[in-house]
Amino acid sequence: MESNSSVASWRTPALTVIAPVAWGSTYYVTDAFLPSDRPLFAALLRALPVGLLLLALRPALPSGAWWWKSVVLGTLNIGAFFVLIFIAAYRLPSGMAATLTATAPIAMMAVAWLLIGERPRLASISAAVLGVSGVALLVLRAGFAVDPIGVAASLGAVVMSSFGYVLLKRWQAPVDLLTLTAWQLVAGGLLLLPVALLVEGAPPAIDAGAGFGFLYIGLIGTGLANYVWFRGLQRMPAASVSLIGLLNPVTGTILGVFLAHEVFGPTQLLGMALVLLGVLLGQTGVRRAARPLLLTILQPVLRRVGTTTTACSDRNNCRLAAQQLPVRGEWVGHESNAAEPAHPGPVRAP
């Protein structure tokens, strides 16, 4: 029984691995099959068609607050994220862009602590440092020039997606995950549509090779990858999921070695070992803070605003109003503890 439970507890991380592996494979597919001068059009075709396909399979539209929440998530996780990633890819050497992107676990841990109270353990922080170091050894090369715009775009994409992923954990969607994924892809794709047309003009001609490439990065590199990634975010701590994402450059490197005959030596082997060690070390979980760090920082302001704006007819009413302000362990602006918890808890079987 204990053995079965152990296997089940690793099922969600194992499925989540599909996402960075699929993303890592898109580097080779993009370079080998897609037009090299139409990155925004490629991003558009990654998001919108597969989003519409998923929406056809799950024909449900957002309602109420989920209209704007879907737009926010689609912008942070898909639309604006893709734009910044392509800016970074065009202005930075691939090794430097990958190394900057590898700081995503650190950013996501900070945002998760800030917004949903997931305080990372020392093991998770150490794993992130190992991962960034490993990616740097794996892909970084000497003799590159630093482009400030490219660096800003790369780090902006990291921060933006970190907020998007953590908000996805905090906001409890009233629909199944497939529908939620469709909403984000459609929202992000619709955001990309006018940008791609304005910057790159009419869509290019697509031959058989490009058609295969777009089909692959749409269905596998975006649809399937985002579904299992969002599934992992719902079921696992943000720190653990973010560290699994470090397998992205590892996959890209392996495919580059075997399919494009890229150089692979002892330095790259050491880097890959550090990344894998960081991913495994990062699955040890997080400590749950009493409440999000942001509320701890804003607590004095919240109390002062609450006590000064509450209409008090006498001293007893003022005392009662003050007692109703948030205390340690309570969340402001979120469901009560009696309802479904905002954080799904430790890794569990799907």
N, C-alpha and C positions, 0 to 999 in steps of 0.2 A: 504493500500500500504506500509506504513512504517513498519507494522508488518511483511509482507511478506519479505521485505528487511532485517529485523533483523534476521528472520529465515534463509534466504539464506546466510547471512554473517557468521552464525555459522555452516553451512553445511560442509565446508572444515575442520575446527577443529574437528568436530564430526567424519568425515571419517578418519582423521589422527589418532584419538584415537585407531583405529583398530590395528595399527602397534605395539604400546607398549603392548596392551592387548595380541596380538598374541605372541609377544616375551616373555612376562611373562608366558604364558601358556606352552612354550617349556621347562621350567625348570622341570615341573612335568612330561611331556611326555618323556623327555630325561632320567630322573631318573627311570621312571617306565618301559620303553619299550626298550631303546637303550643299546647296549653294553657299559659297564662302562669304558673299557680300550682302546677305539678307538676314542678319541675325534676328531682327524684330519680327520679320515674317515667319521665321522658324519658331520663335517663341509663341507667336499667335497660333500657329498650327499645332503646337504642343498642347495648348490649353483649350481653345474654344471647341474644336470638333469633338474631342473626347468628352468634354464637359456636356455638350449637347447630347451625345450618345448616352451617357450615364443618366442625364435628365429624362431621356426617352424611356429608359429602363425603369426609372423611378419618377414618374410624372407627378411631382409635387412642387409647388412654389412656396417660397417663404411667406410667413405671415407675421404681422406685428413688428416687433423689434428685430426679427430675424432678417428683414429686408436690409437694414443698414448694417447689421452684424455680418451678413454674407458679403456685402460690399467691402467692409473693413478687412475681413479675413481673406477675401479674394485679392484685394490690393496688396496686403502685406505678404501673403504666402505665394502668390502667383504673379499678378500683373506687374506691379512696381518692382518686385523682387527680380523677375526675369530681366527687366530693363537694366537694373543696376549690375546684374551679373554679366550681361553682355557688354556694358560699358567697361567694366573691369577687365573682361577677357580681351577686348580690343586694345586697351591702353597699358596692360601689364603683361610681363612674361608669365606663361602659364604656371611656372613653379611658384612665383611670388603670389599670384592670385589664389592658388590652392592653399598656400601656407596661411594667408590672411583669412581665407574661408574656414580654415581649420580652427580658428579661434571661436567658432560658433558655440561649442560646448560651454566655454567660459561665459559667453554672453547669455546663453539660455539659462544657465544656473543662476546668474545674477537676476535676470528678469523673473524667473520662477520664484525666487526668494522674495523679490519685491512685490509681486502681484498675487501669488497663491500660497506663500508661506512654506515653500519647499527649501529647507536649508541644507545645502550639500554637505556631505561628510568630507573629511580630509581625504579619504580614499578617492572620492569623485574629483576633487580639485587636483590631486596628484595625477589621476588618470588623464585629466584634460591637459596638464602640462606635458606629460609623456606623449600624448597624442599629437600636440602641436609640434613638439620636438621631432617626433617620428616623421610627420608629414614634411617638415622642413628638410630633413635628411633625404627623404624619398624623392622630392621633386624640385627642391631649390637648387639653382645653379649660380655660379659666380658670374660677375660681369654684367649685371642687369642695371638698368636705370630706373630710378623711382619716379613715377608719375603721380603727383598729388591728387589729380582728379580720379585716376584709376584706384588709388588707395582709398580715397573717400567713398567711391562707389562700392568697392569690395566690402569695406567695413560697414557701410550703410546697409548693404544687403544682409549682412550678418545680424545687425541689430534689428532690422525690420522683420526678418523672418523669425527671430527669437521672440519678439512681441507677438507676432501672429500665431506661432505655435503655442505659446503659453495662454493666450486668450482663447484658443481653441480648447484647451484643457479647462479653463475657468468657466466658459459659457457652456452650459449643458444644452445641447441641441435637442429639439423636440422630435427629431426625425432620425432614421437610421444613418449609418456612416456613409453609405453609398450616395444617398441624397445630399448629405452635407458636403461630400467631396465634389459632387456635380455643381452645387451652388457656387462653391469657391472657384472652380475651373471656369464656369461660365462668366462669373463676375470679373475674374482676372482677364479672361479672353476678350471680353467686351471693352475693358480698359485698354488692352493692347491694340485693338483694331484701329482706332483713329490715329494712335501714335505710329503704328507701322505704315499706314497709308500716307501720313503726313511726311514721315522721314524717308521712307524707302519707295514710295510711289506704288504703282500697280504691282500685283503679285507676279513673280517670275514664272516662266514656263517650267513645268515639272516633268522630267523624264522618268523612266521606270526605276532607275536607281534612287533618285530623289523621292519618288513615291514610296519605295520601301523604307527609306530612312525616316520620312515623316510618319509613316504608319508605325514604325517601331518606337520612335521617341514619343509619339502620342499615346499609344496603347500601353506600352511597357514602361517607358521612361517617365511618363507623367501620370496616366490613369492608374495603373497598378501600383506604381511606386508611391504616389501620394495617398492612395487608399490604405496601404499597409503602414505607411508612416503615420498617418492620422490615427489609425487603429492603435499603434504603439503609444502614441501620445495620450490616448484616452485610458490606457490600461497600465502604463508604466510611469515612474517618475521622469520628469523632464531631463534631469541630468543623465540618466541611463540611456534615454533615447538619443540625446544629442551626441553622446560618445559613440554610439553605433554608427552615426553619420560619418565618422572618420574613415569608415571603410570605402567611402566614395573615391578618394584619390588612390587608395590601395588597388581598387578594381581597375581604375584607369591606367595605373602603372603596369599591372599584370597584362592587360590587353595590349598595351603599347609594346611591351616586350615580345609577346608571342605573335601579334598580328602585324605590328609596324616595325619590328626588329629594333626597338629602342635600347639604349645602353642600360645594363643592370649589373651593378657591382656590389662589393661589400658594404659600401655606404648606404646604398638603397636597401640592401637586405637588413641592415641594422635599423634603418628607419621603419621598415615594414614590421619588424619585430616589436619595436616600441609602440607603434600604433595598435597592433593586436593586443599587446599587454595592457595598454590603456583602455581599450574597449572592454576587455574581460574584467579589469579592476573596477571599471565604472559601473558594473552591474550589482554593486553591493548595496545600493539604495541610498536614501536620503533621510535626514531627520526632519520631522514635521515641526515647523515653528508654531508657536501658539497662535499666531495670526500673520498675515502678510507684512513684510518689512515696511511697506509704504504706509500702512495704517499706524505702525509704531512711530514712524517719523512724524506723521501728521496728527497724532493723538492730542497733543496740547492745543493745536489749532481747532480741532473738532470739538473738544470740550468747551473751549472759550466761545466759539460760535454758537454752540448749542445752549450754553447757559445765558448768553446775552440776548439771544433772539427769542427765547421761550417766554411767552407772556406769563408772568407770575402774579397771582392776586395776593399771595401771602408767602411767608417763609417756607411753610410746609410744601406748597406747590412747587417752589423753586427746588427744594431738596428732592422731591419726587422726579422732577424733570431731569435733574443732574444724575439721579440713579439710573435713568433709562438710557444714558449715553453709553457708547460701546465700552466694554471692559475687556480685560485680558481673556483671550480665548474666543471672543465673538468677532464676527465678520460684518463689516459695514457694506451695504449695497449688494448683498448676496443672499442666497437662500439660507434660512435658519438651519441649525444643526439637526433639527428634527426631520428636515426634508432630505432629499438625496444629497450626499456630500459633494462639494464642489470638486474635490480631488479624489480620484478613483482608488487611491491607496497603493499598497505595494503590488508588485508583479503578481498576477494571478492567472489562472488558466482561462483561455478564451471561452 
